[in-house]
Amino acid sequence: MANSALEIVALLLTLIGLIGAAASTGMPMWRVTAFIGENIIVFETRYEGLWMNCFRQASIRMQCKVYDSLLALSPDLQAARGLMCCALALAGIGLLISLVGMQCTSCIVNNDRAKRLVLIIAGTMVMLACICVLIPVSWTGHVIITDFYNPLLIDAQRRELGEALYIGWVASAFLFAGGCMFICCNIQSEGKGSEMYAYSRNSDYRAFTPQPLLPLQPQQLVLVPQPQPQPQPMLSRQPSTNYSYHSRYPSVRSGVAYL
């Protein structure tokens, strides 16, 4: 029961992380204009995202423009696009796979080992999604901080960390927590199941040692005599002239022979 509750919590954490990663991917607030030094025009803000640039003024709503060419983007922005898309795919597939192996579902019946294996695979995919979110967010943040303290750039070219980066870091934390719960809970259950069938170390037993097979020696053949069949009396239809029977009275032939 406790394991089932942990699986539901891990599912919710993964779902929250997936929503946060999708929001961070679509938001244009990766880089925000820095208002420092001579750049005191605060009624105009510029946002740079993975897919578009946006301008926002105080009295006018936000206007966005999609990037014209992918090759014109910076290397960190191109890598961020691919990694964030991979993260969304891995998190979504891992979330669907986890639904198959949870104890509250009946997709796999009478096979707890298969359910644990499915949840471990789902947790591994969620952990990979966490890594795919963490790399571009951290890389972009490193580039922004490095350019901010670069003395060769003017104040108008410097940017600050946008809201999408913070959402990406929080989403990666949720994905990490969900993936760890999927993996650790099922590995612990696997260990407990194996201990139930383990032999005690204090019991006196000796392991069986197989003996080597001896080569076969040729044996001398012994002939066993078989009993001979007894002759059976033959019946014939022809009358026989030899009669042998016992009688109390002597016959004529026996008298002649006596004389």
C-alpha positions in Angstrom: 0.0 0.0 0.0 2.8 2.4 0.9 4.6 1.6 -2.4 1.5 2.4 -4.3 1.2 5.8 -2.6 4.8 6.5 -3.5 4.2 5.6 -7.1 1.3 8.1 -7.2 3.4 10.8 -5.7 6.2 10.1 -8.2 3.6 10.3 -11.0 2.4 13.7 -9.9 6.0 15.0 -9.5 6.8 13.8 -13.1 3.6 15.4 -14.4 4.4 18.7 -12.8 8.0 18.6 -14.1 6.7 17.8 -17.6 4.3 20.8 -17.5 7.1 23.0 -16.3 9.5 21.9 -19.0 6.8 22.5 -21.7 6.2 26.0 -20.3 9.9 26.8 -20.2 10.3 25.6 -23.8 7.5 27.7 -25.2 8.1 30.9 -23.1 10.2 33.6 -24.8 11.6 34.8 -21.5 15.0 33.2 -21.6 16.9 36.4 -21.9 15.6 39.7 -20.7 16.9 43.2 -21.2 19.1 44.5 -18.4 18.4 48.0 -17.2 21.8 49.1 -16.0 24.1 52.1 -16.7 22.9 54.3 -19.5 20.1 51.9 -20.5 17.4 53.6 -18.5 14.6 53.2 -21.0 12.4 51.1 -18.8 9.1 51.3 -20.7 10.5 49.0 -23.4 11.5 45.4 -22.6 13.0 42.9 -25.0 12.7 39.1 -24.5 14.7 36.4 -26.3 13.5 32.8 -26.3 14.1 29.6 -28.1 11.6 30.3 -30.9 11.0 34.0 -31.1 12.0 37.6 -30.0 9.4 39.7 -28.2 9.1 43.4 -27.4 6.8 44.8 -24.8 6.1 48.5 -24.1 4.2 50.0 -21.2 1.0 50.9 -23.0 1.2 48.3 -25.9 0.8 44.6 -25.6 3.7 42.2 -26.4 4.7 41.8 -30.0 6.7 38.7 -31.0 8.5 37.6 -34.2 9.7 34.1 -35.0 13.3 33.6 -35.9 13.9 33.8 -39.6 16.7 31.3 -39.8 17.9 28.5 -37.5 21.5 28.7 -38.7 21.7 32.4 -37.6 21.1 31.4 -34.0 23.8 31.0 -31.4 25.1 27.5 -30.7 23.7 27.4 -27.2 20.3 28.4 -28.5 20.4 25.7 -31.2 21.4 23.0 -28.7 18.7 24.2 -26.2 16.0 23.7 -28.8 17.0 20.1 -29.5 17.6 19.2 -25.8 14.3 20.7 -24.6 12.4 18.8 -27.3 14.1 15.5 -26.3 13.3 16.2 -22.7 9.6 16.7 -23.5 9.6 13.4 -25.5 11.4 11.4 -22.8 9.3 12.7 -20.0 6.0 12.1 -21.9 7.0 8.5 -22.8 8.2 7.8 -19.3 5.0 9.1 -17.9 2.9 6.8 -20.1 5.1 3.8 -19.4 4.8 4.4 -15.7 1.0 4.2 -15.9 1.4 0.6 -17.3 3.5 -0.6 -14.4 1.8 1.0 -11.4 0.1 -1.2 -8.9 -3.2 0.7 -9.1 -3.5 -0.3 -12.8 -4.3 -3.7 -14.3 -2.3 -3.6 -17.5 0.1 -6.3 -16.2 -1.6 -9.0 -14.2 0.0 -11.5 -11.8 3.6 -10.4 -12.6 5.0 -8.0 -10.0 8.6 -8.4 -11.3 7.5 -7.1 -14.7 5.7 -4.2 -13.1 8.8 -3.2 -11.2 11.0 -3.5 -14.3 8.6 -1.2 -16.2 8.7 1.4 -13.5 12.5 1.3 -13.4 12.6 1.9 -17.1 10.1 4.8 -16.7 12.2 6.3 -13.9 15.3 6.1 -16.1 13.6 7.9 -18.9 12.4 10.6 -16.5 15.9 11.0 -15.2 17.2 11.4 -18.8 14.6 14.1 -19.3 15.8 15.9 -16.2 19.3 15.9 -17.6 18.1 17.2 -21.0 16.3 20.1 -19.3 19.1 20.9 -16.9 21.9 21.1 -19.6 20.4 23.9 -21.9 19.0 25.9 -19.0 22.3 25.9 -17.1 24.3 26.5 -20.3 22.2 29.5 -21.3 22.4 30.9 -17.8 26.2 30.5 -17.9 26.4 32.4 -21.2 24.2 35.2 -19.9 26.3 35.7 -16.8 29.5 35.5 -18.7 28.3 38.2 -21.2 27.0 40.3 -18.4 30.4 40.7 -16.9 32.2 41.0 -20.2 33.8 44.5 -20.4 33.8 44.4 -24.2 30.0 44.6 -24.4 28.0 47.7 -24.0 25.2 48.0 -21.6 22.5 47.6 -24.3 23.8 44.2 -25.3 23.8 42.7 -21.8 20.9 40.5 -20.7 19.6 39.1 -17.5 18.2 35.7 -16.5 14.6 35.3 -17.6 11.7 33.6 -16.0 11.9 30.6 -18.3 15.3 29.6 -16.9 14.0 29.5 -13.3 11.0 27.5 -14.4 13.3 25.1 -16.2 15.4 24.6 -13.1 12.4 23.9 -11.0 11.0 21.5 -13.6 14.3 19.6 -13.7 14.1 19.3 -9.9 10.6 17.8 -10.1 11.7 15.4 -12.8 14.7 14.3 -10.7 12.5 13.7 -7.7 9.9 11.7 -9.7 12.5 9.6 -11.5 14.4 8.8 -8.2 11.2 7.7 -6.5 10.3 5.4 -9.4 13.7 3.8 -9.4 14.5 3.6 -5.7 11.1 2.3 -4.6 11.1 -0.6 -7.0 14.8 -1.5 -6.4 14.0 -1.6 -2.6 11.0 -3.8 -3.2 13.1 -6.1 -5.3 15.6 -6.5 -2.4 12.9 -7.2 0.1 11.3 -9.9 -2.1 14.6 -11.7 -2.4 15.2 -11.7 1.3 12.0 -13.6 1.9 13.4 -16.6 0.2 17.0 -16.4 1.5 18.4 -19.2 3.7 19.6 -18.4 7.1 23.4 -18.2 7.6 23.2 -20.0 10.9 21.7 -23.2 9.5 24.0 -26.2 9.1 24.1 -27.2 5.5 26.7 -28.1 3.0 26.7 -27.2 -0.6 26.6 -30.1 -3.0 29.8 -30.7 -4.8 29.4 -32.5 -8.1 31.7 -35.5 -8.5 33.7 -35.9 -11.7 32.4 -38.6 -14.0 34.7 -41.7 -14.3 35.4 -43.1 -17.7 33.4 -46.1 -18.6 35.2 -49.5 -18.6 34.3 -52.3 -21.0 32.4 -55.0 -19.2 32.5 -58.8 -20.1 29.3 -60.1 -21.5 27.8 -63.0 -19.6 25.4 -65.4 -21.3 22.5 -66.5 -19.2 21.2 -70.0 -20.1 17.6 -70.0 -21.0 15.3 -72.9 -19.9 14.4 -75.4 -22.7 10.8 -75.6 -23.5 9.0 -78.8 -22.4 7.6 -81.0 -25.2 3.8 -80.8 -25.4 1.7 -83.9 -26.1 0.6 -84.0 -29.7 -3.0 -84.9 -30.4 -3.7 -86.9 -33.5 -6.9 -88.0 -35.2 -5.5 -91.5 -36.2 -6.2 -94.3 -33.7 -3.2 -95.5 -31.8 -2.5 -99.2 -31.3 -0.4 -98.7 -28.2 -2.5 -98.6 -25.1 -0.9 -98.4 -21.7 -3.1 -98.5 -18.8 -3.1 -100.1 -15.4 -5.5 -103.0 -14.7 -6.0 -105.3 -11.7 -6.4 -108.3 -14.0 -3.4 -109.7 -15.9 -3.7 -109.8 -19.7 -3.1 -112.8 -22.0 0.1 -111.4 -23.3 1.5 -110.9 -19.8 0.7 -114.6 -19.0 2.5 -115.9 -22.1 5.4 -113.8 -21.3 5.5 -115.2 -17.8 5.5 -118.7 -19.1 
